[in-house]
Amino acid sequence: MAVEIMIMSGVDDGLVLRLDDKDGQLVGDDWALTIGRREDNDICLRNDTFISRDHAILRKQGDQWFLEDCGSKNGTYIETPDADARVTTPVPIAPGQLFRIGRTWLRLQNTE
């Protein structure tokens, strides 16, 4: 199991983070990756002060990814055709879809 997250904005623009099942938490077929400013997050984005210490979770359940906000102050958003949609409950996210944590845009990229 592996995934790539590409940072699409900010000082780390273009950086690709390669994560596998040694990262995050694996329970059965479910895999969770934490995102935030704290060093112990699986995806640490310390250069964006609009990101909470524990901001969001990317969770893979079976073949589907979900994005979930952890009650962050500045929100988590997914790109939609009309406007950016704030994530208030876990929402499905497809490989290639852009999402924003604080002011940083990211893209989920499957490697399988």
N, C-alpha and C positions, 0 to 999 in steps of 0.2 A: 504494500500500500504506500503510495507516494503522491505528493501534490507539490505544485509550484505556485507561489504567490509572487506576482510582479508588482513592485511599487511603481506607480504611474505619475507621481508628483513629488514635489519637495526636494530636499537635499539628497535623498536616496533614489531619485527618479531613475528608472531602468534597472535597479537592483532586483535580482531574482532570488527568492528564498526557496530553497529546496528542502522539503520536510518529508519525513517518512514515519513509519509506525514506532520508531524510537523516540519521536517527538510527541508531545501531547499525551493524551490519556486514551488508551484503547480498552474498551469493554465489549467483549464479543465482537460483533461486526461494526460497532459504533466507535467513531474516532473523533475526539474533540481537541481543538487547538485554541488556546487562549490568545487574545490580542490586547495589548495595552502598553503603557509607558514603563511599567515595572520590569526590572531585569529578569524576573523569573517567569515571564510570559513566554509562550512558545514563539510568538511573533512580537518582538519588542520594538516599538516605534518611539524611541525616546526624544527624537528631534521635533516632534509636533506637540506643543504645549496645550493644544485643544483636545488631546487624547487623555482619557482618564487612566489611572493606574491599572485598573482592570476594566477594560472598555467593552469588549465583545468576545463572542465565541463563534468559531466556525466548526460545524459538526457534520460529519459524514455518517449517514444512516443508510446502510445498504449501498445503493449506487447514487443516492441523492445527497447533495450538500445543502446545509441550512446555515443561515447567518442569524445570530441572535445578539441583541444589545444587552449589556449587563447593568442597565440603569445609569448609563453615562450622562454627564451633564450636557455635552455638545452633540450627542446623538450619533447614530449609525445610519447610513443611507445606501440604497441601491439605485443604480441608474435605470430609469425606465424611459420609454419613448417620449412621454409627455413632460415629465419633471422628475427630479430626484425624490424618491419615496423614503420617508423615515421608517426605520425598522422598529416596530413596537412589540411584535411577537416574532417568534422564529419564522423566517421566510425562506423558501427554496431559492437557491442561487445556482446558476449554471456556469460551467467552465466558459471563460471568455467574458463573463458579465463583470462590469465595473462596480465597485462598492467603495464607500467613503467612510473612514474612521477619523473623527475629528476633521482636520483639513487635508488628510492624506488619502489620495485615490489609490486603490489596489485592484488587481485582477487575479481571479482564481484561474489556474491553468492545470488541468489534469496531466499527469505524465504516463498514465496507463493506457 
